[in-house]
């Protein structure tokens, strides 16, 4: 089997092909958009790529053409010798990846489905709009505080209406910001409707939304992040994948536990934490939350919120895996065992 290493670039990519014995058979540059055409010319081979924006599209082409595609984590590349001795070029990188491939069974990250990538992008777009809106609202709040004006509390969507009631004649820059917030409200609402429609039509998302605190956005992002539930052996594996489990820095006689690892998607982790806060606000006496109240007494609200976020992740995984819906009694008993 030949080994084809491709150092991907936005316009052109560097290719290095080696035989199974390690001999370089071909080196050339190729337009990144046309890499599917190049792979079509090659016999079934092992194709090595580094994770980047273009990697999964090229990986899809390779898999469709019968190649054994390995998408190597970018964090692993330096350990393989990419960029060694402070010298990094496209040619050297492609050579090193192909050379290592002939000697080692390189691990591959999960190649997400096209649907997973689309919904990750949709959720990311919505979150970017929400963050931009928050920043603009903070601009107006900063200006009003400097003017001794107090805007009444309320929902984010009604901020502009509340602000205009107390700002008689806003200066031009504040007027522009208020109009921008209005526009973002419309765009966020459009994406919210799109995500909600998808969640209601998707069987897995509908079942996940039976969990307290979990709405269309959390359910959709969870399904898009995991993509294939059979990849994980247990709920603990999912919790670790999402960076919600404690880390450890131990050596010799020294044993040290750290905070959560924060591995995986920070957006998914943030969404689960928000779901835990929402669950506590909306269903404070729910059976699943009984043990969290005990955690809060010992460790405080923030630790309790993280603990509940971790538990919610495990429950979502179990519901998806088993094809069931949320059962309060089972969740409560499982929570007590962990506590």
C-alpha positions in Angstrom: 0.0 0.0 0.0 1.2 3.5 -0.9 1.2 6.3 1.7 0.0 9.7 0.5 0.7 12.6 2.9 -0.9 15.9 2.1 0.1 19.1 3.8 -3.1 21.1 3.2 -3.1 24.8 2.3 -6.0 27.2 1.5 -5.0 27.3 -2.2 -2.3 24.7 -2.9 -1.3 21.6 -1.0 2.0 19.7 -0.9 1.8 16.0 -1.7 4.4 13.3 -0.9 3.8 9.7 -1.9 5.9 6.8 -0.5 5.9 3.1 -1.2 5.4 0.7 1.7 9.1 0.4 2.0 9.5 4.2 2.5 10.8 5.1 -0.9 9.5 8.5 -2.2 7.6 7.9 -5.4 6.2 11.3 -6.1 6.3 14.9 -4.8 4.2 17.7 -6.2 1.9 20.6 -5.4 -1.7 20.4 -6.3 -4.7 22.8 -6.1 -6.5 22.1 -2.8 -9.9 22.3 -4.4 -8.9 19.7 -6.9 -7.4 17.1 -4.5 -10.3 14.8 -5.1 -9.3 14.6 -8.7 -5.7 13.7 -7.7 -6.8 11.0 -5.3 -8.9 9.5 -8.0 -5.8 8.9 -10.0 -4.1 7.0 -7.2 -4.6 3.3 -6.3 -6.2 2.6 -2.9 -3.7 4.1 -0.5 -3.3 5.4 3.1 -3.9 9.1 3.0 -2.5 11.2 5.9 -3.9 14.7 6.6 -3.5 17.1 9.5 -6.6 18.6 11.1 -7.5 21.9 9.6 -10.5 23.6 7.9 -10.1 21.7 4.6 -9.2 18.3 6.1 -12.7 16.8 6.5 -13.8 17.7 3.0 -10.7 16.1 1.5 -11.1 13.1 3.9 -14.7 12.6 2.5 -13.3 12.5 -1.0 -10.7 10.0 0.0 -13.1 7.7 1.8 -15.5 7.7 -1.2 -12.6 6.7 -3.5 -11.7 3.7 -1.3 -8.6 5.2 0.4 -7.7 4.5 4.0 -7.8 8.1 5.4 -6.2 9.1 8.6 -6.8 12.7 9.9 -4.0 13.2 12.4 -4.6 15.7 15.3 -2.6 18.9 14.8 -1.4 18.6 18.4 0.2 15.3 17.6 2.1 16.5 14.5 5.1 18.1 16.4 5.6 14.8 18.3 5.9 13.0 14.9 8.7 15.4 13.8 6.7 18.0 11.9 8.5 21.3 12.3 11.5 19.7 14.1 14.7 21.8 14.6 12.7 25.0 14.1 12.5 24.3 10.4 9.0 24.0 8.9 8.1 23.9 5.2 5.3 22.3 3.3 7.7 19.9 1.6 9.4 18.8 4.8 6.0 18.4 6.6 4.6 16.2 3.9 7.7 14.1 3.8 7.7 13.6 7.5 4.1 12.6 7.7 4.4 10.1 4.9 7.6 8.7 6.4 6.0 8.2 9.8 3.0 6.6 8.1 5.2 3.8 6.7 6.4 2.9 10.1 3.5 3.6 12.5 -0.2 3.0 12.6 -1.1 6.7 12.9 -4.3 7.3 14.9 -7.1 9.3 13.3 -9.6 11.7 14.8 -13.3 11.0 14.2 -14.3 12.2 10.8 -17.7 13.9 11.4 -20.6 13.4 9.0 -21.7 16.2 6.7 -24.8 16.7 8.8 -22.7 17.0 12.0 -20.5 19.6 10.4 -23.5 21.6 9.1 -25.2 21.8 12.4 -22.0 22.6 14.3 -21.6 25.5 11.8 -25.2 26.6 12.3 -24.9 26.6 16.1 -21.6 28.4 15.9 -23.2 31.1 13.7 -26.0 31.6 16.2 -23.5 31.8 19.1 -21.4 34.4 17.2 -24.5 36.5 16.7 -25.5 36.2 20.3 -22.0 37.2 21.5 -21.9 40.2 19.1 -25.3 41.3 20.5 -24.1 41.0 24.0 -21.0 43.1 23.3 -23.1 45.8 21.7 -25.6 45.8 24.6 -22.6 46.3 26.9 -21.5 49.3 24.8 -24.9 50.9 25.4 -25.0 50.0 29.1 -21.5 51.5 29.6 -22.7 54.8 27.9 -25.9 55.0 29.9 -24.1 54.4 33.2 -21.8 57.3 32.3 -24.8 59.5 31.7 -26.5 58.5 34.9 -29.3 56.7 33.1 -30.6 53.4 34.3 -32.1 50.9 31.9 -34.8 48.7 33.5 -33.9 45.0 33.7 -35.6 42.6 31.3 -35.0 40.1 28.5 -32.2 40.6 26.0 -34.7 40.8 23.2 -36.4 43.8 24.7 -33.3 45.8 25.6 -33.6 48.3 22.7 -37.2 49.0 23.6 -36.3 49.6 27.3 -33.3 51.7 26.4 -35.3 54.0 24.1 -37.7 54.7 26.9 -35.0 56.3 29.0 -32.8 57.7 26.3 -34.5 60.8 24.8 -32.1 61.7 22.1 -29.2 59.2 21.7 -26.0 60.4 20.1 -25.3 59.1 16.6 -23.0 56.3 17.7 -25.5 55.0 20.2 -28.3 55.2 17.7 -26.3 53.1 15.3 -25.5 50.5 17.9 -29.2 50.3 18.9 -30.2 49.7 15.3 -27.5 47.0 15.0 -28.9 45.3 18.1 -32.4 45.3 16.5 -30.9 43.7 13.4 -29.1 41.0 15.4 -32.3 40.3 17.3 -34.0 39.4 14.0 -31.1 37.3 12.8 -30.9 35.4 16.1 -34.6 34.8 16.1 -34.3 33.4 12.5 -31.6 30.9 13.5 -33.5 30.0 16.7 -36.5 29.0 14.6 -34.3 27.0 12.3 -32.6 25.1 15.1 -36.0 24.6 16.9 -37.5 23.2 13.7 -34.6 20.8 13.2 -34.8 19.6 16.9 -38.5 18.9 16.6 -38.1 16.9 13.4 -35.1 14.9 14.7 -36.1 11.8 16.8 -32.9 11.9 18.9 -33.2 15.6 19.7 -36.8 15.3 20.7 -35.9 12.6 23.2 -32.9 14.6 24.5 -35.2 17.6 25.1 -37.1 15.6 27.7 -34.2 16.2 30.1 -34.6 19.2 32.4 -32.8 22.3 31.2 -32.2 20.9 27.7 -33.7 22.8 24.8 -33.3 22.7 21.0 -29.9 24.4 21.0 -28.3 22.1 23.6 -29.8 19.0 22.0 -28.8 19.9 18.5 -25.2 20.8 19.5 -24.9 17.6 21.6 -25.9 15.4 18.6 -23.6 17.4 16.3 -20.7 17.1 18.7 -20.9 13.4 19.3 -22.1 12.6 15.8 -22.0 8.8 16.3 -23.1 7.6 19.8 -21.5 4.1 19.2 -18.0 5.8 19.4 -18.3 5.9 23.1 -18.3 2.9 25.5 -19.9 4.7 28.5 -21.3 7.9 29.9 -17.9 8.5 31.6 -16.2 8.4 28.2 -18.5 11.1 26.9 -18.0 13.3 30.0 -14.2 13.0 29.6 -14.5 13.7 25.8 -16.4 16.9 26.6 -13.7 17.9 29.2 -16.1 17.7 32.2 -14.1 15.3 34.3 -11.3 16.2 36.8 -7.7 16.0 35.6 -4.7 14.6 37.4 -1.0 15.7 37.7 0.7 12.9 39.6 4.3 11.7 39.5 6.1 9.3 41.8 4.8 9.9 45.3 3.1 13.1 44.4 -0.7 12.8 43.8 -2.6 15.8 42.7 -6.1 16.1 41.3 -6.9 19.2 39.2 -10.0 20.9 38.0 -11.9 19.7 34.9 -9.7 19.0 31.9 -11.6 21.4 29.6 -10.8 19.0 26.7 -13.1 18.9 23.7 -15.5 21.5 22.5 -15.7 24.6 24.8 -19.0 25.6 23.2 -20.6 22.3 24.0 -19.3 22.4 27.6 -20.6 26.0 28.0 -24.0 24.9 26.6 -24.2 22.0 29.2 -23.4 24.4 32.0 -26.1 26.7 30.9 -28.5 23.8 30.8 -27.6 22.9 34.4 -28.4 26.5 35.5 -31.6 26.4 33.5 -32.6 23.1 35.1 -32.0 24.4 38.6 -34.0 27.6 37.9 -37.0 25.8 36.3 -37.2 22.6 38.3 -35.5 23.3 41.6 -37.2 20.4 43.4 -36.8 17.9 40.6 -35.5 14.5 41.8 -32.3 14.7 39.6 -31.3 17.9 41.5 -31.6 16.6 45.0 -27.9 15.5 45.2 -26.7 18.7 43.5 -28.1 20.7 46.4 -25.9 18.6 48.7 -22.9 19.2 46.5 -23.6 23.0 46.6 -23.6 22.9 50.4 -20.1 21.3 50.4 -18.5 22.9 47.4 -20.5 26.0 46.3 -22.7 26.9 43.4 -20.1 26.8 40.6 -18.9 23.3 41.4 -22.5 22.1 41.7 -23.3 23.6 38.3 -20.4 21.8 36.7 -21.3 18.5 38.5 -24.9 18.8 37.1 -23.6 19.6 33.6 -21.5 16.5 33.8 -24.5 14.4 34.9 -26.7 15.9 32.2 -24.1 14.9 29.6 -24.2 11.3 30.9 -28.0 11.2 30.9 -28.1 12.6 27.3 -25.7 9.9 26.2 -27.7 7.1 27.9 -31.0 8.3 26.3 -29.5 8.5 22.9 -27.8 5.1 23.3 -30.8 3.3 24.6 -33.5 5.0 22.5 -35.4 6.0 25.5 -36.7 9.3 27.1 -35.9 10.9 30.4 -37.0 9.0 33.5 -36.8 11.1 36.7 -36.6 8.1 39.0 -33.7 6.5 37.2 -31.8 9.9 37.0 -32.3 10.4 40.7 -31.0 7.0 41.7 -28.0 7.3 39.3 -27.2 10.7 40.8 -27.3 9.4 44.3 -24.9 6.6 43.4 -22.4 9.1 42.0 -22.8 11.5 45.0 
